[in-house]
Amino acid sequence: MSTTAGSPTARASSRAILESLGLEPVINALGPASQLGCATLSEEVRAAMDAAAQHYVPISEMQERASRAIVTATGAEAGCVASGGDACLCLAAAACIAGEDPAAMDRLPDANGLRNEIVVHRAQRNPFDHALRAAGARFVEFGYVGQGSGVGAYRWQLEAAINDKTAAIFYVGGHAQANMLPFDDFIEVARARRVPVIVDGAGEDIRGIRDLIARGADLIATSGGKDLRGPAASGVLAGRRDLIRAATLQQQDMHVHPDLWAPPLADGCPSVLMHEPPHQGIGRSFKVGREELAGLIVALEALADRDPDAERRLWHSICARLADTVEGVGGATASVATTAPPSYPRTIVQLPSADRAHNVVAALAAGKPRVWVNGMAMRNGQIGIAPTELRDEDVPELERRLIEVLNGGV
Ligand SMILES: *Cc1c(COP(=O)(O)O)cnc(C)c1O
């Protein structure tokens, strides 16, 4: 999008720097994906990162400032920043398992004898839940994936999975919810049993995150670099003040003399439990630098000026144009998909066979300029084109490459 990409001259000189390092940029038709370093950063975000790189502010103060931006953006009580949505899930699990007990923090991921069970609907197990296990959590599954009779899960199944070893209940937002217990049932059961609910919100946009917090999520983790359009190596954990403080204590650097230690705050509230610093916690592996913090704060505050409906309209029009361009070329048919996830529209190009789709994806990635598209549905002969990271000048280049490859008989 031209609004976020900077001037063509600035783009040419930044491209020259990468090329001088032997790195060849690709056209990003994959979307804000980690494989390509997530979303395009606005000039304001980049300026904040550049400013932070040239000055020193204590990280704890930057985290406190980020917490205020997270509170405003999400409606949560407090927030903290780690190196990604995945990192924030690990911190969330660590906070629910160890709380503000320094000895428990010191032991993780060895959670022997601690409350470390995390209850999850079986249909929501997914590759990112490794992040919770990495903190020492053990999943206890309930419900069914299939629907032999009735719905896939009842409240009594969730209730029966909770016991005095339960640290949290886990819920994944933004994904297929077929056969799932509704989120509000999770919250009601969790409240009655005084167990926190951790939400993976990385598949949600900011409206979805606000909604899940308003409905009672105790902790929600999301990527800084997807819908928030902040730095790729940033993630947001938003939620209850005491849990955010526990997460913060396990993440921020604790290499400090006890006499000089000031306990980190969570939205202005110091820990009442901690008088000496804990040791380096499990979240220390997910530190963020001042550049990420500054960039993410600006990205969060820019949310107030973003118009998600206008963004979707723009993306939809790019998708429709690309669909028109490829329709009928080399046997392709094309349409615009709008159902979430992901939260943005995409062009779906349907090819006659899986082999053909595979070859088209490979040829796009091999040509000049290189183009990366979404190949996750190649098995069905489909390729996905995401509009979110395409700059104005990318669109005609992308059209040219698509026609070249589709006509090229690959
Ligand atoms: C992207 C994603 C993550 C991981 O977030 P990162 O910021 O890449 O670490 C976790 N869960 C879901 C559902 C995601 O889409």
The ligand as an ORCA input file, in Angstrom:
! r2SCAN-3c Opt
* xyz 0 1
  C       1.040    -16.173     13.693
  C       0.367    -16.984     14.745
  C       1.031    -17.290     15.939
  C       2.477    -16.913     16.185
  O       2.690    -15.533     16.257
  P       4.161    -14.923     15.965
  O       4.010    -13.481     16.184
  O       4.514    -15.304     14.566
  O       5.076    -15.568     16.963
  C       0.350    -18.009     16.896
  N      -0.941    -18.381     16.710
  C      -1.620    -18.106     15.581
  C      -3.049    -18.514     15.449
  C      -0.990    -17.391     14.556
  O      -1.670    -17.107     13.436
*
